[in-house]
């Protein structure tokens, strides 16, 4: 999604961009499945080839915008469960604390 925003004349994620990205993600997933890549390898491929690639690097701000869009969609579907999952997942603790710090929030009511 980040590349679609970064290389675009219009701001944000349009429905057309989202549909195109979903198609690309499906293709990537099939490729990785065909290669029998474990989740760690898939994460590496995403980081190395989508986020840090010199010619097609996507900014952290764009990635954050995409993440917020995904989280907002999930939150609209099931706000209580989504909030609980985010706030209790040990792998997201650093991110949650960074957001809290940046927003000047010391605690979030769970």
C-alpha positions as CSV (number, residue, x, y, z in Angstrom):
1,X,0.0,0.0,0.0
2,X,2.8,2.3,0.8
3,X,4.1,2.4,-2.7
4,X,0.7,3.3,-4.0
5,X,0.5,6.3,-1.8
6,X,4.1,7.4,-2.3
7,X,4.0,7.2,-6.1
8,X,0.6,8.9,-6.5
9,X,-0.8,12.3,-7.3
10,X,-3.7,11.7,-5.0
11,X,-3.4,11.7,-1.2
12,X,-4.2,8.6,0.8
13,X,-5.5,5.2,0.1
14,X,-8.4,5.2,-2.4
15,X,-10.6,2.1,-2.9
16,X,-8.9,1.6,-6.3
17,X,-5.4,1.6,-4.7
18,X,-6.6,-0.8,-2.0
19,X,-8.0,-3.2,-4.5
20,X,-4.7,-3.1,-6.5
21,X,-2.7,-3.7,-3.4
22,X,-4.9,-6.6,-2.4
23,X,-4.2,-8.2,-5.8
24,X,-0.5,-7.7,-5.4
25,X,-0.5,-9.1,-1.8
26,X,-2.4,-12.2,-3.0
27,X,0.3,-12.7,-5.7
28,X,3.1,-12.3,-3.1
29,X,1.4,-14.7,-0.7
30,X,1.1,-17.3,-3.4
31,X,4.7,-16.9,-4.4
32,X,5.9,-17.3,-0.8
33,X,3.6,-20.2,-0.2
34,X,4.9,-21.9,-3.4
35,X,8.4,-21.4,-2.0
36,X,7.4,-22.8,1.4
37,X,8.8,-19.7,3.1
38,X,8.4,-19.7,6.9
39,X,6.8,-16.5,8.4
40,X,10.3,-15.2,9.4
41,X,11.4,-15.4,5.7
42,X,8.2,-13.6,4.6
43,X,8.9,-10.9,7.1
44,X,12.4,-10.5,5.8
45,X,11.2,-10.4,2.2
46,X,8.7,-7.6,3.0
47,X,11.3,-5.6,4.9
48,X,14.2,-6.1,2.4
49,X,12.3,-5.8,-0.9
50,X,9.5,-3.5,0.0
51,X,10.6,-1.2,2.8
52,X,14.3,-0.8,2.3
53,X,14.9,-1.4,-1.4
54,X,17.0,1.6,-2.6
55,X,15.0,2.2,-5.8
56,X,11.6,1.7,-4.3
57,X,12.0,2.6,-0.6
58,X,8.7,3.4,1.2
59,X,8.9,6.0,3.9
60,X,8.1,5.2,7.5
61,X,5.4,7.8,7.5
62,X,3.7,6.1,4.6
63,X,4.0,2.7,6.3
64,X,2.4,4.2,9.4
65,X,-0.5,5.6,7.3
66,X,-1.1,2.2,5.9
67,X,-0.9,0.5,9.3
68,X,-3.4,3.0,10.7
69,X,-5.8,2.3,7.8
70,X,-5.6,-1.4,8.5
71,X,-6.1,-0.9,12.2
72,X,-9.1,1.4,11.7
73,X,-10.8,-1.2,9.4
74,X,-10.3,-3.9,12.1
75,X,-11.4,-1.5,14.8
76,X,-14.6,-0.7,12.9
77,X,-15.4,-4.5,12.7
78,X,-14.8,-5.3,16.3
79,X,-13.6,-2.4,18.5
80,X,-13.3,-4.2,21.8
81,X,-11.4,-7.2,20.6
82,X,-9.1,-5.1,18.4
83,X,-8.2,-2.8,21.3
84,X,-7.6,-5.7,23.6
85,X,-5.4,-7.5,21.1
86,X,-3.3,-4.4,20.4
87,X,-2.9,-3.5,24.1
88,X,-2.1,-7.0,25.3
89,X,0.1,-8.3,22.5
90,X,3.7,-8.5,23.8
91,X,5.1,-8.0,20.3
92,X,3.2,-4.7,19.9
93,X,4.2,-3.4,23.4
94,X,7.1,-1.2,22.0
95,X,4.9,0.3,19.3
96,X,2.0,0.9,21.7
97,X,4.4,2.6,24.1
98,X,5.9,4.7,21.3
99,X,2.5,5.9,20.3
100,X,1.6,6.7,23.9
101,X,4.8,8.6,24.3
102,X,4.4,10.5,21.1
103,X,0.8,11.4,22.0
104,X,1.6,12.4,25.5
105,X,-0.4,9.6,27.0
106,X,0.9,7.8,30.1
107,X,-1.8,5.2,30.3
108,X,-4.7,4.0,28.2
109,X,-7.8,2.8,29.9
110,X,-8.3,-0.8,28.8
